[in-house]
Amino acid sequence: MKRSIGFVFSAVLTLMTLATTAMAEDLKLAVTTSFANSGLAEILLPAIAEDTGINVQLLVVGTGQALELGANGDVDAVLVHSKAAEEKWLAEGNGTHRREIMYNDFVVVGPSADPAGAGSAGSATGAFTAIATAKAPFVSRGDDSGTHKAELAIWKAAGITPEGDWYKSVGQGMGAALNTAAGLDAYILADRASWLNFANKAGLALLYQGDPALFNQYAYLPVNAEKHASVRADLAARLEDWLVSDRARGLIEGYEIGGQQLFHFNAQPAG
């Protein structure tokens, strides 16, 4: 008798699980490679599914491509980190609004011996100037990502047009670019989360940090459903509510590697 009851209970649980899975709704979210490389998605996505019933399908690309996917209606929302590009995208009618969720920062990584002396610079522009002056190998993502845009802004502020054999534009995501830098023993601009989560550090080290110019804000932008009928605005709104919740705050701020917090939650309440 006990065995029969156990069998029935197990069967009921299985049916409940199948029913829950069947009720799950899919949302397509374009995210940056730096966000994906951080490992935070592996923490958030199961919790989102559990709390909201939304199965978030990530399309991992650079910020420029993520915004293009949104403009084409290929995703329901984007999570990116380049404010100027985001505001331009919104002004073109591609999304409904921009909601800041969390931030971290960019860091200058390079050979631990630091032959260019970038680590002793007084600013981010000073670090880049030292690298360019020494013509030390520098790996650029070169992919129109938020990190690439931030790098180009620093070169521009330093009054430098990076070119020559020392400047390696690879057109790849954060993880692949870091691997290239490790292989070449080169300098690179990386987001802190990707750097901390990067396993193949080889002879690289974090050399420069702390300049306000290296601030790195991530924002959530729902795609305009009036422009693309296929967009699930209802799911995008539900996901946004979750991303700004106390549950999300706890998971985001609790995510650490080696005792270091990777992201800081700064979403503001609606209204």
C-alpha positions in Angstrom: 0.0 0.0 0.0 2.8 2.5 0.9 4.5 1.6 -2.3 1.4 2.4 -4.3 0.9 5.7 -2.5 4.6 6.6 -3.2 4.1 5.7 -6.8 1.0 7.9 -7.1 2.7 10.8 -5.3 5.7 10.5 -7.7 3.5 10.5 -10.7 1.6 13.6 -9.5 4.9 15.4 -9.0 6.0 14.4 -12.5 2.8 15.7 -14.0 3.1 19.0 -12.1 6.6 19.5 -13.4 5.5 18.8 -16.9 2.6 21.1 -16.6 4.8 23.9 -15.2 7.3 23.4 -18.1 4.4 23.5 -20.6 3.1 26.8 -19.2 6.6 28.4 -19.4 6.7 31.2 -21.9 9.8 32.1 -24.0 11.2 35.6 -24.1 14.2 36.5 -26.3 16.7 38.8 -24.7 19.8 40.2 -26.5 22.6 40.6 -24.0 26.2 41.7 -24.2 29.0 39.1 -24.2 30.5 40.8 -21.2 27.2 40.1 -19.2 27.3 36.5 -20.4 31.0 36.0 -19.7 30.4 37.3 -16.1 28.5 34.1 -15.2 25.6 36.2 -13.7 23.2 34.8 -16.2 23.6 31.3 -14.8 22.4 32.7 -11.5 19.6 34.8 -12.7 17.9 32.7 -15.4 16.8 29.8 -13.2 15.4 32.2 -10.6 13.5 34.2 -13.3 12.0 30.9 -14.6 11.0 29.9 -11.1 9.5 33.2 -10.1 7.8 34.3 -13.3 7.4 31.3 -15.5 9.5 33.0 -18.2 12.1 31.0 -20.1 14.7 33.7 -21.1 16.5 32.8 -24.3 19.7 34.7 -24.5 21.2 36.0 -27.7 24.8 36.8 -26.7 26.3 39.6 -28.9 28.0 43.0 -28.7 25.9 46.0 -27.7 25.7 47.3 -31.3 24.4 44.0 -32.6 22.0 43.6 -29.6 20.5 47.0 -30.4 20.2 46.0 -34.1 18.4 42.8 -33.2 16.0 44.9 -31.2 15.5 47.4 -34.0 14.7 44.5 -36.3 12.2 43.0 -33.9 14.2 39.8 -33.5 14.2 40.0 -29.7 11.7 41.2 -27.1 14.2 43.3 -25.1 17.9 44.1 -24.8 20.3 44.4 -21.8 23.3 46.4 -22.9 25.8 49.0 -21.6 26.3 52.0 -23.8 24.1 54.9 -22.8 24.7 57.1 -25.9 23.9 54.2 -28.3 20.8 53.3 -26.2 19.4 56.8 -26.2 19.9 57.1 -30.0 18.2 53.7 -30.4 15.2 54.9 -28.3 15.0 58.2 -30.2 14.6 56.2 -33.4 11.5 54.6 -32.0 13.0 51.1 -31.5 12.1 50.7 -27.8 9.7 52.0 -25.2 12.1 53.2 -22.5 15.4 52.6 -20.8 15.7 51.2 -17.2 19.0 51.1 -15.4 19.5 47.8 -13.6 23.1 47.5 -12.3 26.7 48.6 -12.9 30.3 47.6 -12.5 33.4 49.1 -14.1 36.0 48.7 -16.8 39.6 47.9 -15.9 42.9 48.1 -17.8 44.5 44.6 -17.9 47.9 43.9 -19.3 51.2 42.1 -18.8 52.0 41.8 -15.1 55.5 43.3 -15.7 53.6 46.4 -17.2 56.3 47.4 -19.7 54.3 50.5 -20.7 53.9 51.7 -17.1 50.1 51.9 -17.5 49.5 50.9 -13.9 51.2 54.0 -12.6 49.1 56.5 -14.6 46.9 59.0 -12.9 43.9 58.5 -15.2 42.4 56.1 -17.8 43.6 58.4 -20.6 47.0 58.5 -19.0 47.1 54.7 -19.0 46.1 54.5 -22.7 48.7 57.3 -23.6 51.4 55.2 -21.9 50.5 52.1 -23.9 50.4 54.1 -27.2 53.7 55.8 -26.5 55.4 52.5 -25.8 53.6 50.9 -28.8 52.9 48.0 -26.5 50.5 45.4 -27.9 46.9 46.3 -27.2 43.9 44.1 -28.1 40.7 45.9 -29.0 37.4 44.0 -29.3 36.7 46.0 -32.4 33.1 44.7 -32.5 30.9 47.8 -31.8 30.2 46.5 -28.3 29.7 48.6 -25.2 33.2 47.8 -24.2 34.6 48.7 -27.6 32.7 52.0 -27.5 34.1 52.8 -24.1 37.6 52.0 -25.3 37.2 54.3 -28.3 35.9 57.1 -26.0 39.1 56.9 -23.9 41.3 57.0 -27.0 39.4 60.1 -28.2 39.7 61.8 -24.8 43.4 61.1 -24.9 43.7 62.7 -28.3 45.0 59.5 -29.8 44.0 57.6 -33.0 45.2 54.0 -32.2 46.8 52.5 -35.3 49.8 50.4 -36.3 51.0 46.9 -35.7 50.8 47.3 -31.9 47.0 47.8 -32.0 45.1 44.5 -32.6 41.4 44.8 -33.5 40.0 41.3 -33.3 36.2 41.8 -33.8 35.3 39.3 -31.1 33.5 39.1 -27.8 35.0 39.7 -24.4 36.1 36.2 -23.6 37.7 35.7 -27.0 39.4 39.1 -26.8 40.8 38.3 -23.4 42.1 35.0 -24.7 43.9 36.8 -27.5 45.4 39.3 -25.0 46.6 36.4 -22.9 48.2 34.7 -25.9 49.9 38.0 -27.0 50.8 39.2 -23.5 49.0 42.4 -24.5 47.0 45.2 -22.9 43.2 45.2 -23.1 40.2 47.1 -21.7 37.8 44.6 -20.0 34.8 44.8 -17.8 35.6 43.8 -14.2 33.1 40.9 -14.1 34.5 39.2 -17.2 38.0 39.7 -16.0 37.3 38.1 -12.6 35.5 35.2 -14.3 38.2 34.7 -16.9 40.1 31.5 -16.3 43.0 31.8 -18.7 44.7 34.8 -17.2 48.2 33.5 -18.1 50.7 36.4 -17.5 48.0 39.1 -17.4 47.1 41.2 -14.3 44.7 44.0 -13.5 46.9 47.2 -13.8 44.6 50.2 -13.7 41.2 50.9 -12.2 39.1 53.6 -10.4 38.7 56.4 -12.9 35.1 57.6 -13.1 35.5 57.3 -16.9 35.5 53.6 -16.4 32.0 53.4 -14.9 29.9 50.7 -16.7 26.1 51.0 -16.5 23.8 48.1 -17.7 20.3 49.0 -18.8 17.2 47.1 -19.8 15.3 48.3 -22.9 12.0 46.7 -24.0 11.5 46.6 -27.8 8.7 48.6 -29.2 5.8 46.2 -29.8 3.9 48.9 -31.9 6.8 48.6 -34.4 6.9 44.8 -34.3 3.8 42.8 -33.7 5.7 39.7 -32.8 7.3 41.3 -29.7 6.1 40.0 -26.4 5.7 43.3 -24.6 3.8 41.5 -21.7 6.7 39.2 -21.0 9.2 42.1 -21.3 7.3 44.0 -18.7 7.0 41.1 -16.4 10.8 40.5 -16.7 11.5 44.1 -16.0 9.4 44.0 -12.8 11.5 41.0 -11.7 14.8 42.7 -12.6 14.1 45.6 -10.3 12.7 43.4 -7.5 14.3 42.7 -4.1 14.8 39.1 -5.3 16.9 40.3 -8.2 18.8 42.8 -6.0 19.8 40.0 -3.6 21.1 37.7 -6.4 22.9 40.5 -8.2 24.6 41.9 -5.2 25.3 38.5 -3.8 27.2 37.3 -6.9 30.9 37.2 -6.1 34.1 35.6 -7.4 37.0 35.3 -5.1 35.2 37.4 -2.5 34.7 40.3 -4.9 31.2 41.6 -5.8 30.9 41.7 -9.6 27.8 43.9 -10.0 26.1 46.7 -8.0 22.3 47.0 -8.2 21.0 50.5 -8.8 17.5 50.1 -10.3 15.1 52.8 -9.3 11.4 52.1 -8.4 8.9 52.8 -11.2 7.5 56.3 -11.3 
